[in-house]
Protein backbone atom coordinates (compact mmCIF):
# COMPACT_ATOMS: atom_id res chain seq x y z
CA UNK A 1 0.00 0.00 0.00
CA UNK A 2 1.00 3.58 -0.66
CA UNK A 3 -0.64 6.55 1.01
CA UNK A 4 -0.59 9.86 -0.84
CA UNK A 5 -1.27 13.28 0.61
CA UNK A 6 -1.44 16.41 -1.52
CA UNK A 7 -0.80 19.93 -0.29
CA UNK A 8 -0.23 23.39 -1.71
CA UNK A 9 -3.53 24.18 -3.34
CA UNK A 10 -5.27 27.51 -2.96
CA UNK A 11 -6.53 30.65 -4.64
CA UNK A 12 -4.29 32.61 -6.98
CA UNK A 13 -4.75 35.31 -9.58
CA UNK A 14 -4.25 34.59 -13.25
CA UNK A 15 -0.57 34.77 -14.13
CA UNK A 16 0.48 33.65 -10.68
CA UNK A 17 2.14 30.47 -9.46
CA UNK A 18 1.43 27.61 -7.08
CA UNK A 19 3.46 24.61 -6.08
CA UNK A 20 1.67 21.39 -5.26
CA UNK A 21 3.36 18.65 -3.29
CA UNK A 22 2.50 14.97 -3.02
CA UNK A 23 3.93 13.16 -0.01
CA UNK A 24 4.00 9.38 -0.07
CA UNK A 25 4.30 6.82 2.67
CA UNK A 26 4.24 3.05 2.71
CA UNK A 27 6.10 1.04 0.13
CA UNK A 28 9.36 1.99 -1.58
CA UNK A 29 8.33 5.12 -3.41
CA UNK A 30 11.18 4.98 -5.92
CA UNK A 31 9.47 1.95 -7.54
CA UNK A 32 6.40 4.01 -8.41
CA UNK A 33 5.49 6.26 -11.31
CA UNK A 34 3.45 9.28 -10.28
CA UNK A 35 0.90 11.39 -12.09
CA UNK A 36 -0.84 14.64 -11.31
CA UNK A 37 -4.43 14.55 -12.52
CA UNK A 38 -7.03 17.29 -12.41
CA UNK A 39 -10.79 17.29 -12.49
CA UNK A 40 -13.48 19.94 -12.84
CA UNK A 41 -17.14 19.45 -12.01
CA UNK A 42 -18.89 17.33 -14.59
CA UNK A 43 -15.70 16.36 -16.38
CA UNK A 44 -13.46 13.34 -16.34
CA UNK A 45 -10.21 13.33 -14.44
CA UNK A 46 -7.42 14.16 -16.86
CA UNK A 47 -3.67 13.73 -16.65
CA UNK A 48 -1.80 17.01 -16.39
CA UNK A 49 1.72 15.69 -15.83
CA UNK A 50 3.51 12.46 -14.96
CA UNK A 51 6.99 11.34 -13.98
CA UNK A 52 8.56 7.93 -14.10
CA UNK A 53 10.09 6.11 -11.13
CA UNK A 54 13.50 7.77 -11.41
CA UNK A 55 12.48 11.23 -12.52
CA UNK A 56 14.24 10.65 -15.82
CA UNK A 57 11.12 10.78 -17.96
CA UNK A 58 8.24 13.22 -17.76
CA UNK A 59 5.00 13.84 -19.60
CA UNK A 60 2.91 17.00 -19.87
CA UNK A 61 -0.53 17.53 -21.33
CA UNK A 62 -0.52 20.00 -24.19
CA UNK A 63 -2.55 22.47 -22.15
CA UNK A 64 0.11 22.76 -19.43
CA UNK A 65 3.34 22.21 -21.36
CA UNK A 66 5.77 25.06 -20.83
CA UNK A 67 3.92 26.28 -17.72
CA UNK A 68 3.97 23.27 -15.35
CA UNK A 69 7.00 21.33 -14.14
CA UNK A 70 6.84 17.98 -12.39
CA UNK A 71 9.73 16.78 -10.27
CA UNK A 72 10.38 14.16 -7.62
CA UNK A 73 12.73 13.61 -4.73
CA UNK A 74 12.91 9.92 -3.88
CA UNK A 75 14.97 10.63 -0.77
CA UNK A 76 12.03 12.59 0.62
CA UNK A 77 9.25 10.52 -1.01
CA UNK A 78 7.73 13.58 -2.64
CA UNK A 79 6.57 14.61 -6.09
CA UNK A 80 5.98 18.30 -6.75
CA UNK A 81 4.08 20.12 -9.45
CA UNK A 82 5.26 23.67 -10.04
CA UNK A 83 2.52 25.60 -11.82
CA UNK A 84 3.44 28.93 -13.38
CA UNK A 85 1.52 31.43 -15.51
CA UNK A 86 -1.72 29.98 -14.20
CA UNK A 87 -4.92 30.57 -16.12
CA UNK A 88 -8.57 30.41 -14.99
CA UNK A 89 -8.97 27.20 -16.99
CA UNK A 90 -6.43 25.55 -14.69
CA UNK A 91 -9.01 25.74 -11.91
CA UNK A 92 -9.70 22.19 -10.75
CA UNK A 93 -9.20 19.67 -8.00
CA UNK A 94 -5.71 18.25 -8.43
CA UNK A 95 -5.00 14.63 -7.50
CA UNK A 96 -1.73 12.83 -7.04
CA UNK A 97 -1.72 9.20 -8.16
CA UNK A 98 0.86 6.41 -8.13
CA UNK A 99 1.40 3.03 -9.73
CA UNK A 100 4.10 0.43 -9.23
CA UNK A 101 6.16 0.78 -12.41
CA UNK A 102 9.82 0.77 -13.37
CA UNK A 103 9.11 1.50 -17.02
CA UNK A 104 10.90 4.41 -18.67
CA UNK A 105 7.59 6.07 -19.52
CA UNK A 106 5.03 6.81 -16.85
CA UNK A 107 1.52 5.49 -17.52
CA UNK A 108 -0.86 8.01 -19.03
CA UNK A 109 -4.25 6.42 -18.42
CA UNK A 110 -6.23 7.07 -15.25
CA UNK A 111 -7.20 3.41 -15.00
CA UNK A 112 -3.53 2.42 -14.80
CA UNK A 113 -3.00 4.17 -11.47
CA UNK A 114 -3.72 2.23 -8.30
CA UNK A 115 -3.23 4.73 -5.50
CA UNK A 116 -4.80 8.17 -5.16
CA UNK A 117 -4.63 11.10 -2.82
CA UNK A 118 -7.65 12.99 -1.56
CA UNK A 119 -7.14 15.95 -3.88
CA UNK A 120 -6.39 19.62 -3.40
CA UNK A 121 -8.37 22.53 -4.83
CA UNK A 122 -6.68 25.03 -7.12
CA UNK A 123 -8.66 28.12 -8.03
CA UNK A 124 -7.34 30.70 -10.49
CA UNK A 125 -9.24 33.98 -10.60
CA UNK A 126 -9.31 36.19 -13.65
ABEGO torsion letter per residue (X at the ends): XBBBBBBGBEBBBBGBBBBBBBBBBEBBAAABBBBBBBBBBGBBBBBABBBBAAGABBBBBAAABGABBBBBBAAAGBBBBBBBGBBAAABBBBBBBBBBBABABBBABAAABABBBAEBBBBBBX
